Amino acid sequence: MVIYDKGLNHLKSKLNQGIGNYQCYAVAAEYSGVMCGPDLGGGTYFDQLDPVDEELIYSATDIGIAYKWSEYGWSVIKNPIYEDLEVGSILCFERNVKISDDFTTHEEYGHCAVIRGLDNDMIQTYEQKGELGEIVADYDRYFYGTETIASVIIPPDFSGEPTDFVHGQAPIEERM
């Protein structure tokens, strides 16, 4: 199991339901919280906010720059190219940009999503308040270029080789 599966499976279990404050932001907040990233609020259980500038309200577009992601081991790439995108990342769309034939992001708040797949040069996402309204839904999005995406927020990679070390325990000597 890949580390981000925990968060993606959680969002998958929320399909066709509204979460948090029913805005797109709540999907990013729920995912970040489940994945031990910073609390983003959004009407979710994960509401112990610790933003960069001590403001408590940010737009979906600004999630990548508003929180202390590096303190949680996450990385942020501004205006990413398609090759920068990774499954399990939070995707922050720019304000007032067309991301499908039927959906343009909000002119003030933008839009955000969580990447669940990258196939056929498209971005598969979990989103709320997209074309289907105030429910968590899955979408297939075209990549319209770096000018449409403010940032991608990538969770830590814990896929290294396992070790015998257990945090907080002294090593155990082998007995003969």
C-alpha positions in Angstrom: 0.0 0.0 0.0 1.3 3.4 -0.9 1.2 6.0 1.9 -1.3 8.3 0.1 -3.8 5.4 -0.3 -5.1 6.1 3.3 -6.2 9.6 2.3 -7.5 8.7 -1.1 -9.5 5.8 0.3 -10.9 8.1 2.9 -12.1 10.5 0.1 -13.4 7.7 -2.0 -15.6 6.7 1.0 -17.0 10.2 0.9 -18.2 10.1 -2.7 -21.6 11.6 -3.3 -21.7 13.1 0.2 -20.9 16.7 1.3 -18.1 17.2 3.7 -17.1 20.1 5.9 -18.4 23.4 4.8 -19.4 21.9 1.3 -16.8 24.0 -0.4 -13.9 22.6 -2.5 -11.5 23.7 0.3 -13.1 21.0 2.6 -11.8 18.2 0.4 -8.2 19.5 0.7 -8.7 20.1 4.4 -10.0 16.6 5.0 -7.3 15.0 3.0 -4.5 17.0 4.6 -5.8 16.1 8.1 -6.1 12.4 7.4 -2.6 12.5 5.9 -1.1 14.3 8.9 -0.5 17.5 7.1 -1.5 20.9 8.5 -5.1 21.5 9.6 -6.9 23.6 7.0 -10.3 23.9 8.7 -12.9 24.1 5.9 -15.6 23.0 8.4 -13.9 19.7 9.0 -12.6 18.0 12.2 -9.1 19.3 11.3 -9.5 22.9 12.4 -6.5 23.7 14.6 -5.2 26.3 12.1 -1.6 27.4 12.0 -1.3 29.5 8.8 1.8 31.4 7.7 0.4 34.9 8.3 -2.0 34.1 11.2 -5.0 34.8 8.9 -7.8 32.3 9.3 -9.4 32.5 5.8 -7.6 31.7 2.6 -8.7 31.0 -0.9 -8.4 27.6 -2.4 -5.8 29.0 -4.8 -3.6 30.1 -1.9 -3.5 26.8 0.0 0.0 26.1 -1.2 1.4 29.3 0.2 -0.8 29.8 3.2 0.3 27.0 5.4 3.6 25.6 6.8 3.7 22.5 4.6 7.5 22.0 4.9 7.1 21.6 8.7 5.0 18.5 7.9 7.4 17.1 5.3 5.2 18.2 2.3 6.6 20.1 -0.6 5.0 22.8 -2.8 5.7 23.4 -6.5 4.2 26.7 -7.8 2.9 26.7 -11.4 3.8 23.0 -12.0 4.1 21.3 -15.3 2.3 18.0 -15.8 5.4 16.0 -15.0 5.5 17.7 -11.6 2.1 16.4 -10.6 1.9 13.3 -8.4 -0.9 11.0 -7.3 -1.9 11.9 -3.7 -1.1 15.6 -4.1 -3.4 18.6 -3.4 -3.9 20.6 -6.6 -4.7 24.3 -6.3 -6.2 25.9 -9.4 -5.8 29.6 -10.2 -8.7 32.0 -10.0 -11.2 32.4 -12.8 -9.7 29.8 -15.2 -11.5 27.2 -17.2 -10.7 23.7 -16.1 -13.4 21.9 -18.2 -16.0 22.7 -20.8 -18.6 23.3 -18.0 -16.5 24.6 -15.1 -14.6 27.8 -14.5 -12.9 28.3 -11.1 -14.3 31.0 -8.8 -13.0 34.5 -9.6 -12.1 35.2 -6.0 -11.4 31.8 -4.4 -10.1 29.6 -7.2 -10.6 25.9 -6.8 -8.8 22.9 -5.4 -8.7 19.1 -5.7 -6.8 16.0 -4.7 -5.1 14.0 -7.4 -6.3 10.4 -7.4 -4.7 9.4 -10.8 -2.6 10.6 -13.7 -3.5 8.8 -16.9 -3.7 9.6 -20.6 -2.2 13.1 -20.0 -5.2 13.9 -17.8 -5.6 14.5 -14.1 -8.1 12.3 -12.2 -9.3 14.1 -9.1 -11.5 14.1 -6.1 -13.3 17.5 -5.7 -16.2 19.1 -4.1 -18.3 22.0 -5.5 -17.3 21.1 -9.1 -19.8 20.5 -11.8 -21.8 18.1 -9.6 -22.3 20.6 -6.8 -21.6 20.4 -3.1 -20.7 16.7 -2.9 -17.4 14.9 -3.2 -17.1 13.6 -6.7 -14.4 12.2 -9.0 -13.5 14.1 -12.2 -11.1 13.7 -15.2 -9.5 17.0 -16.0 -7.4 18.1 -18.9 -4.1 19.8 -18.1 -4.5 23.2 -19.6 -1.0 24.4 -18.7 1.0 25.9 -15.9 -1.0 29.2 -16.0 -4.1 27.3 -14.7 -2.5 25.8 -11.6 -1.2 27.9 -8.8 0.5 25.0 -7.0 0.7 21.3 -6.3 1.2 20.2 -2.7 3.0 16.8 -2.5 2.9 14.7 0.6 6.1 13.2 2.1 7.5 10.1 0.5 7.7 7.3 3.1 8.3 4.6 0.6 11.9 3.9 1.7 13.1 0.5 2.8 11.7 -0.6 6.2 14.2 -0.7 9.1 14.2 -2.5 12.5 14.1 0.9 14.3 11.1 1.7 16.3 10.8 5.3 17.5 11.2 5.5 21.3 12.6 2.1 21.8 16.2 1.2 22.6 17.7 -1.5 20.3 17.1 -5.0 21.5 20.2 -7.2 21.7 20.0 -10.6 20.1 20.3 -13.4 22.7 22.0 -16.6 22.0 
